[in-house]
Amino acid sequence: MLMPRFGATIRTSMRQCAAMQNMPSMARAATPLASALLSKRWNSTEELANPDAADVRRLDRLRNIGISAHIDSGKTTVTERILYYTGRIKEIHEVRGRDNVGATMDWMELEREKGITIQSAATYAQWGETNLNIIDTPGHVDFTIEVERALRVLDGAVLVLCSVSGVQSQTITVDRQMRRYDVPRISFINKMDRAGANPKRIIEQIRTKLKIPAAALQVPIGAEDAFEGVVDILSNQAIYNRGARGEDIVYGKVPEHLVEAVSEAREELVAMLAEVDDEIGEMFIEDTEPTVEQLHDAVRRATIARKFTPVLMGSAIKDKGIQALLDAVVRYMPKSTEVQNTMLDIKNNEKEVDVVPYSNQPFVGLAFKLEEGKYGQLTYIRVYQGRLEKGQFAYHVKSGKKVKIARLARMHSNSMEDIDSVGAGEICALFGIDCASGDTFTDGSTQYSMSTMFVPDPVISLSLTPKEKNASNFSKALNRFQKEDPTFRVHIDEESNQTIISGMGELHLDIYVERMRREYNVDCVTGKPQVAFRETASVKATFSYTHKKQTGGAGQFGRVEGYIEPIESGEHADKPQEFVNRVMGGTIPAQYISACQKGFMDGMREGFMVGHPIVGVRMVLEDGAAHSVDSSELAFRLATFYAFSEAFKATKPRILEPIMTVEVSAPIEFQGNVLGTINKRKGIIVDTESQEDYCSVVAEVPLNNMFGYSTELRSGTQGKGEFSMEYKRHAPVYPEVQEELIKEHQKKMAEKK
C-alpha cells in the first residue's frame, strides 16, 4: 500500500514521465524533468583521458569518505568498528580512553581526556576488494573547519545520527557543508540500543529539518535493550552480529512479527525513489515491481545525484550494523571518477577546467590539512589527477617554488606507512613542505589551482600573555597553530600591545591555550573573553569633504562628495562593504579612485563607537575636485577617510552582536529550569521538543550573554543537562546595551590616555 503523504507529489511527476515515453530519445533528454534527473557528478572523462586499464580498475575499487555528525553521536566509535572489521586494527578501544588506551582515531592526549574529537584524523582500510580512505571529523561546532576541509576533498560521507537526539544543531551545519561541496551522504542511525530510540522519528527529521528525501533500507529487530539486529528491506533477510565483537554475520528469516513492517517500509522506499529516480518512476506508473538489483541501482543513482539519502541503523558500541554500513558505502558511494571537480586555469584568466581524474594526466593536488609531526610539518594532500612519486619535484602554484618530495606516506591516525607513489583519487601525506592549508601543487606543466575551502569568521577573542616574559616558544606556537587552523587568528592590539587570539568558541581557544602549555611548555594567562561586535549604518547620509593641508612647497588637496548607505542585513555575510564609483567628467582623476577606495576601507577597519569593524555599508562616490599640483593619492585617501567618518556618525549607527543558535538537552523534569536560564540571558525560544524522559530546547541567544552558561546549566539540571551552540548571524543590540558598550569603550580609551 502506498503511504498517503507521497501520493500527490508522485502522480504529478509520473504523468510527466509517462508523456515522455513516446518522445524520441533526444527530445526526451531535453525535457525539464529529464534534465533535472541527470546529475553533473556523473560526467565521464574516461574517453578523453584514455586511461590505463589497471588504473581504471584501481579507481573503480576506491572510495573516499568522511564520518560526520553532531557531537556525541558516536562517529569515532563507528570509525573504530570500521577499522576493526576491515582488519586495520586488532583490538577495539573506546572513546575517553576508559581502558587507558583510547580510540585509534582520537590520538591526541587532549582528545582522550575530554572524550571529543578535536582534529580530523585520516586512515585507510580495505573492505572486500574496495580500498577506503576514511576521515573521522570532529562533531563540536568550535572545530567546524576540520569538517569543512575534510568534506572539501572527499567524494562521499556517512552522516551519523543519534537514535534519540536525531537531527541537532551541528547536524544541520554538517548538512550545509555537504551541500556546499556537493557531497552525497549515507545516513546511519546509531545508538539503537539507547532508551527512547526511535528511527522513524529520525527519518522524518532528516526529511523535514535537512530537507532531503530519505527512506530506510533496514528495519530494526527490537529496540533499546532488546535491539538484536536489522532486516535488510531489499534482500528481505534478517542480519545478526554474533561473536565476541560482532565479527560473525548471521543471516536468517524475517521475524514473523516484522513481516508487515518490512513490507510497508519497502513500499515507502519505492515510493520515495519514484519521486527522485526516473527509471523507478516509470515502473511505478506501469505498476511494475522493481527487482532488487534495480532498487540498488536506483538508490545509488539518487544518492550520488544528492537527491536522496539511504538510511541504515545499528549500534556501534554494541558492535551491530557496521558491516552492513560498509557494504552500503561500497555499493552507493561514488567512485572518484564519477565526481566532477573543477580547477582554475591561472594562465587563462582563471577559467574553469574539469579535473581529469586519472593517473596518466599532469599531477594536480590540494593540501587540505597541516600538522606538526615529530619529523616536521606534515601536509595532507588529495591527489586530484596525475601521479605523485617519491623523489619527484612538485611546484607550489601560489609561490612558484619547486619542492622535492623526499618522503611520501599513507596515514593511519598518527602512525604512517611509507609508500613510493600515489595515483589520482588518493589521499597521502608529505613531509617538510612549506605551504598553507588550501594550497595547490602541480608537476609544473600546468598552472592550475583548485578552489579553496570556505573559512568562517571567528566569533570570540581572548587576550593572551605568557607567564614568563621571554617565552621563546610563544610566537612559534602561535605561528604553527595559525598555519594548521585557518579559523584561529592572532593579532596585536595596537593600543594595549596585548596578543589577541580569536576563534570559533571558548572551547576552541581553551584547547589551543592547553596545547601551548603541553606541546611548547608555555604557560599563559588569558583575559576576559571578548565578543566580535560589529558596527553598521541604519540610514543614508551624504558627505562633502575637502582635505586641505599647506606646508612649504606642494601641499595636499582633495575633495570628495557622495553618500553612504546601509546594505540590506541579509547581505552582510557575503558583502560586508561595497565601494561604488559614479564620478563623471573626470572631476576626480582616474588614478585617485583606488586611493579613495583605500580611504573607505581604512574607515571600515575600526568603528567610531566601540572600535570594532564596520560592516554592511555602501559608499557611493559621485563628485569631487582635484588640484593640478597639490592633489595626490594620500590626499584623496585621507579626504575619503575623514568624509566617511563624518558621514558614518550621521547614519544613526548601531552595534551588532553575534547571535548563537543554542541547543539544550536535559531530562524532562528540568525543562522549566532550562527555559528560565535561556530567558534570563535574553534568549528567544525557537523550538522545543519532548521525547519521553528528555526534552530539547532550541533558542537564539546573544553570545555576550552565554559566558558561564555551562556552569549554570549543570547546577540547574543536577549535572544532567548539556548544550551546544553555533554562530547564526549578527543582529543589533538593545539600545541600553549599546549605550553601555559605548560608555565602557570611552572609559577604556580615557584610561589609556
N, C-alpha and C positions, 0 to 999 in steps of 0.2 A: 504493500500500500504506500502511495506517495505521501510524504509528510506535507501537510497543508501549506506551511509557510513558504515552500519552494515553488508551488504550482504556478501561480500567476506569472511570475518572472520568467519561468521556463517556457511557458506556452508562447509568449511574445517572441522570444529568441528563436524558438523552434520553428515557428511559422516562417521566419526569415530564412532559416536553414533549408526548409522544405522548398521554398521558392527558388533557392539557388541550385537545387539538384538538376534541374532541366537546362541550366545555362551551360554554354561552352566553358571549358576549364579556365581559359584566360579571363573571361568575363566574371566567372565566379570568384577568382582571386582578387578581382578589383573591387568587389563589394565591401562596404564598410565593416560588416561583421567578420568576413574572412580576413580582412586586413588586420582587424583588431586581434584576431586569434593567432596571428603569426608573431612570434617573439623575435626581437632583434638579437637575442642571445643565441639563436640557432644559426646565425650566418656562418657559412662554412668557407674557409680559406684554403682548404686542402688541395683543391685543384690548382690554385695559383702557386702554392708553395712547393708542390711536387716532393713531399717529404719521404724520408726513408721508411720502409715498411716496419722495421724494428722500432723506430721512433713512434710511429702511429700506434703500434701495439702497446708500447710503454705508456703513452698518453691515454689510451683507452682504459688502462688499469690504474689511473691516478686520480685521487680526489683530494682537494684542498678544502678543509672545513674548519670552522670555529665552533666553540661551545660557548654560548652566551646566555645570560639570564639576569634577573633581579638577584640581589644579594640573598644568600641563604636558600636558594632554590635547589642547590645540590650539583652545580656544574662540575666542581673539582672532583666530587665523589663519582659522578658519571664518568669523567675522564679517567680516573683511577681504574674503574672496572673495564673500560675500553682497553687500557694498556695491559691489564691482566689477561683478559680473554683473547687478545691478539698475541699473547706470549711475549710482550715487550718487557714486562716485569714479572718476577716470580712470586711476589707476595703482595697482598693488598694492605695498605696503611691508610689510616683515617685522617681527616682534616683536624686541625688543632693539635696534632701530634700527641693524641691520647696515649699512644703506645711508645712515646718518646722517639718516634721516627717521623711521622707526619706524611701527608700525601705527597706523591712524587712530584707533582707539578707545582706545589707550594714549597719551593726550595729555600726561600728566604727565611731567616730566623724569625723576623717580624711577622711573616705570614702565618707561621706555625703557632706563634704565641697568640695572635689575635683571631686566628681561625678564619681569615679572609684572604682572598687573592688580591695582591697589590700590583703585581706586574703580570702581563700576559706571558705565558710560557709555551714554547713550541716543542713539538715532538713528532715522531713519525712511527707508523706501525703498519702491519700487513694483515688484512682480513681476506682469507682465501687467496685469490691471485691479485687482489687490489691493494695498491700502496696508498696509505693515508698520511697526509701532512695535517696535523691537528694543532690548533692553538686554543689553549684554555684562557679565557679572558676574565678580568675582574667583574664583579656584579655591583660594586659600590659606585655611586654616581661620581664621587671625587676622583675616581681613576678612569673616567669615561674615555680619555684619549687612548688608553690601551685597547679598548674595544674598537674605537674609531680606526686606528691604524691596522688592527688585525683584519677588520672587515674590508678595508681598502684593498687588501691583497688576496683575499680568499674568494673561492668560487661558490661556496655554499656554507650554510650554518645550521646548527642544531639549537633551537630556542627551547631552553629548559624552563618549565613552569611548575610551581608547587601545586599539588592536587588540592590544597586547601586555600592558599592565598591567591592563586591564579595570576591574572594579569595585574602587575603592580607598576609603580611609577617608573622604575628603571627598565621594566619590560617594554614600556611604551617608548622610552628613549632608545633602547636597542632596536626596536622595530623601525624607528625613524632612521637610525643609522643604516640598517639593512636596506631600506628603501633608497637612501642617498647613494649607495654604491651598487644598487640593483642586485642584491644578494638573495637568492632563493633560500627558503628555510624549511626544515622539518621541525614540527613541534613535538616535544617529548614531555608528557605529564609525569613528573617524578613524585616520589614520596606517597605512592598509592597506599602505603601501609599506615599513613597518619590518620588519627581520628578526625573525622569530618571530610575525608577525601571524597570529591565529587567531580569526576571527569566531565560529565555532561555540562555542568555549570561552567567549567573552564573552557570548553569548546565554544560555548555560547559567548563567553567573554572575548575569545580570540576574534569571533565574527563581529561583535559589536564594538569592542574597545580598540582592536587593532585594525578593524575594517578590512579583513581579508577572509574570503571563503575558506572554511575549514571543515573537515569531517574525519571521524575516527577510522583508522584501519584495523583497530583492535577493540575488543570488548573485555573488560576486566572480569576475571573469575574471582569473585569475592572482593572485599574492600576492607580497609583499615587492618585490624589484626588478622582478619580472615583472608587477606589477599594472597592468592596461590599462584596466579599466572594470568595469561591472557588468551583470548581466542582470536586467531587471525581471520578477519572477515572474508578476505579474498580466497584463501585456501580452505576455509571452513574447518580449521584444525585448532585444537587446544594446545597451547605451548606452556610447558612447565620447566622450571630450572631445578635441577637436582644436583647432588654432590655437595661437598663441604662448602664450596664458594659459588655454587650455581653454574659450574662449568659444564655440566651434562644437560643437554637439551632433550626433553622427552615430549614427543608428540602424541596426542590422544584425540578421542572423540569429543565433540562439543557437549558439555554437561546438559542434561535434558532441560533443566530449569532456565537455560540461557538460549535455547534454540530460537525462540521467538524474538528475543532481544537482538541476536546476531542477524536474523533476517531483516528486522527493522533497520538496523544500523547499515546493512548492505544497501537497502533501498535508499536510505538517506545519502550514502556515499555516491550512488549512481545519480541521484537527483542533483546533488551538488556539482558533480563532474559534468553533467549535462549542461549546466549553466556556463561552464568555463572551457569546455573542450568540444569542438565542432563534431568530431567523429562519434563521441558518445551521445551528443545532442541529436544527431541524425538517427542513431539507433533507438534513442528514446522515443522519437516521433513515430518511428516504424514499429515500436513496441517489440524490438528485438532484444533479447537478453545478451549482454556482452560477455565474452569469455574472460577467464581470469587474466590471461595474457593481455587482452585488450584493455582491461581495467588498469593493470600495472603500467602499460604504455601511456594511458591517459593521465594517470597520476603523475607520471614522470614529465610529460609534456606540460601539464598545467603548473607543476611545481617549478620547473625551470623557467617558465614564462612569468612566474611570480603572480599568478592569478589564483593560487590555491596553496594551502599548506596541509599535508597529511599529518594526522595526529596519532602518535604512538604513546604507550604508557608503561609504567613499571616502577620499581623501587630500587634505586642504585644501592642504598645502604643494606637492603635485604638480598642483593645480587639477583634481581629479577628484571627481565625485559631488555637487557643491554645488547645481547646478541641479535635480537630482532631489530633493534635500532641500527646496529652496524649493517645488517642486511639492507635496511631501508636507505642508508647513506650510500651504499654501493649502487643500489638499484635506481634511486630517484635523484641523487645529486648530480650536477653536470660535470662532464669532463672539462678540463681547461680549454680544449679545442672548441667547445660549444659556447664559451663565454666570449662576448665581443668586447674587447678592451681597445681603447684608443690612445695614441701618443700625439704629441705636438711636434711638428717639424720646425725647429728653430730657424733653419736656413730659409724656409718658405713662409715667413710671416706667421709662425705658429699655427699652420694649417693642420687640421686633424688628420691623422693617418691611422688606419686599422693595424692592430698588432697581428702579426702572422705567427701563431703560437707553436712553431716547430723549431727543432734544434739546428736545421740547416740554414737558418736565417742569421743576419748580423745580430750580435748579442745586445740586448737591452734589459736592464734590471733596475728595480727600485729598492732603495734602502728604506725600510719602513720602521726599523726599531734599532736603538743603540743600547749597549750595556757595557759597563766597565767590568771586565773579567780579570782573572789573575794574569792573563797574558796580554793585557792592554785592552783597547776598545774593541768590542765585539759588535759587528754590524750584520743585522739580519737582512737578507736580500731575497726578493721574489724575482726569479728569472722569468721574464715575460716571453722573450723569444731568443733564439740562438743558444749557445752553449758557453758555460764558464768553466775554465780549466785551471788547475793549479799551475802556477808558473807563468801564465799569460798576463798581458797588460790590459788594463781597463782604463777608460777615460771618464773622469768626473765631469759631467756635462756643464755644471754651473761654473766651476773654476777653470775647466780646460786642462787640469793636471792629469798626468799619466801615472797610474799606480800599478804596482806589481802584486798579483795575487799570490802571496807567499804561502798561505795556508787556507784550506777550504774545509769546512766541517758541516756535518749534519747534526742538529741539536736534539737532545733528549733532556728536556727541563734544563738543569745546569750542567749536565755532562754532555760530552760530544763524541762524535766518531769522525775521524779524518777520512776525507774522500778525495779522489783525484779530479772528478768533474761532475757537473750537474747540467741537466738538459732543460729545455723550455718547460714551464709549468711547475718547476721545483722550488722549494724554499731551502736556503742554506745560510751559513754564517761565514763571515770573513774576519780576519784579524788585522789590526794595525792600519786600518783605512781611516783617514781623516775626512769625515763628512758629517752632515746633519741629517736628521730624520726627514724623509721625503725627497732626498736627492736621487738623481738618476745616473746610472753608469752605462756606458756603451763600449763597443770594441774600437771606436774611433772612426769607423767607416760611415757612420751616420751621425746626425745632430738631432736625435730625437729626445724628447723629455716626456716622462709620464706625468700626468696631472697629479698634484699633491693632495693631501687629505685635508678635511675640514678641521680647524682648530678653534674650539670655543674660547671666549674671553674669560679671564679669571674673575671671580666674584668676591674674593676676600683677600685681605692683606694683613701681614704682621711685620712689626719691626723686629729685627734680629741682631743681637750683639753677642760676640764671643766673650766668654768669661775671662779668658786670657787675651790681653791686647795683641800680643804678637803671635796669634794663632796662624801659622803659615798655611795650614790646610784649609782654612776658612774659604778663601776665594777659589781654591782648587775644587773644593766640594761643590760650591755654588755653580761654577762653570760646567762641571760634569753633569749635575742634575738638570741644568738648563738644556744641555745637548740631548740628554736622554728623553726629557719630557717637555714638549712644546707648550704645555699649559702652565708650567712652572716658570714664573718670571721674576727677575731680580732687578731692582734699580736703587740708586742712591738718592735719598731725599735731599734736594739742594739746600733747603733751609736748616733742617735738623742734622744733616750729614749722616743720617742713620741708613743702614741697609734695610730695604723693604722687600720682603718676599710676597708674591701673590700666587694664588692657586684657586682650585675649584671648591674648596671647603676646608673646615677646621681639621678633619682627619687627614686630608691631603698634605697640608702643611706640617701637621704633627709628625707624620711619617717621615718627612724629609729632615725635620729637626732631629728626630731619633736616629735616622740613618747617618746623619752628620756625626753624632756622638759615637755610634758604634763603628762605622767604617773609617772615619777620619780622626777619631779621638778629639773632636772639637765640641766642648760643652757650650751651649748658647742660652742666653736669656731672651725670652720673647716678650714683646709688648702686647698691649691690648689689641685684639683683632679690629681691623679697620674695614668697613664696608665700602665696596666700589660704587659710591654715589656718582651720579651724572647730573649735569645741568642742561637745561634746554629752554628755548623761547616758547612763549604761548601766543603772542600776537605779532603782526607785521610792524616793522619800524624802518623809517627812511634814514639815510645818512648823507651828509655833505661835509667833508672834512678836508681842510688844506693843511698840509705839513710844510712849514717854512722854517729854515734854520740858516742863519747867515753868520759865517765865521770868515775871516780873511780869505780871499780867493773864491773858488766855486763853493756855493752853499748847497742846501738841499731844498728841493721844491717838488711837491706832488699833490694834486687834488683828485679826490675820488668822490663819486656820487652814485647812489643806488639805494637798495633796500635789503633787509634781511627778513626772513620769514620762517616759521616752523615747517618742517617736513612732517607729513602725517605720521602718527605714532607707530603705525604698523610697519613703516619703512626703516625704523631706527636700526634694527639689527643689520640689514643689508646696506643701508645708506646713511651712515652716521652724520655725514655732511656733504654739501654739494656747492660748487662754485660755478656760477653761470656768467659768461662774458657777453654783454649786449652793447658794448661800446661801438658807436657808429662814427664814421668820418675821421677816425684816427686821432680823436681828442686825447686819448692815451696811446702813445706809440705801441705797436705790437710787441716790441721787445720787453716792455714793462708789465705785460699782462701776467706772465708767470710769477713776477715779483709780487703782484697784487694777490695772487692765489696763495703764495707763501705767507704773506701777512695775515690772510684769513686763517690759514692753518695754524699759525702762531697763536692767534687769538683763541682758537678752538681747543688748544692743548691744555689750557688751565682756565677754569671758570673764574668768575669775579665774585661769586657768593661764598663758596666753601673750598675753592681751589681744585675741584675735580674737573675732569674733561667735559667739554660741551658736546652734545650730540643732537642730531635732528634739526640742524639749521641749514638753510639755503641762503647763500649770499649772491645777489644779482647786481653786477657792476654795470651801470648804464651810461655814465659820463665821467668827465674829469678834465684835467688840464695839465700840461707839461711845460717846462721851460727848456729852451734850447741848450742852456749851459748848466743850470743848477739841478735839473732832473737826473735821477739815477735809479738803479734797481733798489738800492737801500731806501731812498726817499719814498718810493711808491710802496715798498714793503711796510715801512713804518706808518705811512699815511693810511693804508688799509687796516693795519693792526689797530690804530687808535680810533679809526672810524667804526670798526667792528665793536670795540669795547664800549664806545659811547652808545651805539645803536642797541647793543645787546641789553644794556641796562633799561632801555625803554620798551623792551618786549614783554614786560611782566614775567621775568624769568622764573622757572620753577626748578626745584631739586627733584631728581628721580632716584628711587632706591630699588635694589634688586628684590623682586618678589619670588618666593620659592614655593614650589608645589611640595607640600609636606604630606606624607602618608604615614598614619599612625595605626599600629595593630595592637590590640590589648584584649584581655578577657572581657566578656560582655558586661560583667558586673562593674567594670571601671569606665564604661562608656561616658557616663556623666562627668567623671573627673577629667577624661581626655578632652571632651568638648569644652569644659571650663578652662583648661590650660591654654587651649587654642584661642578662645575668646579673649582671655586675659592679654594675649600677645597680639591683639587686633587682627586676628586671622579671619578669613571668610571661608565658611564650610562649603565645599563644592559637592561632596558626595559622602554618604555613609552607607555601610553595608554590614549586615549582621549574618553570621554563619554559625548557627547552633551556639557554641560557647565562646565564640570570638567575634570581635567587631573590628571593622576597618573604617577609618575616617580620612578623607582626602580634603585638604584645605590649602588656601593660598595665604601665606604669611610673609610679612617683610623680614628679610634676612637679619636686619638690625635688631629685631625682637626675638630672634631664635637662639641667641647665645645663652648657654646654661640650660637649655630645654631638656637635654638628656638627663641631667640630674633630677629636674622637677618631674619628668615623666616616670622615672624609676621610683621615686618616692611616692608618687600618686597612684602607682599600679603595683606596689609591692615587688618591684623589680621585674614584672612580667610584661611590661609594655616595651615596644620597640618602634623606632621611626626611621624614615629615610627622607631626604629632601633633595630637590633638584631645581636648578635655576629655570624660571619660566619667562620672565620679562622684567624690564624696568618700568616703574609706574611712579607718578607724582606722590610725594609725601604729603601728610596732612599739613595745613598752614601753620599750626602751632609747632609741629616738629621742624618745619622749615625755619621758623624764627629761632628756635633753639639751636639748630645746627649753625646758623649764620652767627649767632652770638658766641657760640663755642669757638668757631673759626676766628672771629675777630679777637677774642680773648687770647687765643694761642698766638696770633700774629703780634699782639701787643706785648706779650711776654718775651717773644724773640727779639723785639726791638730794644 
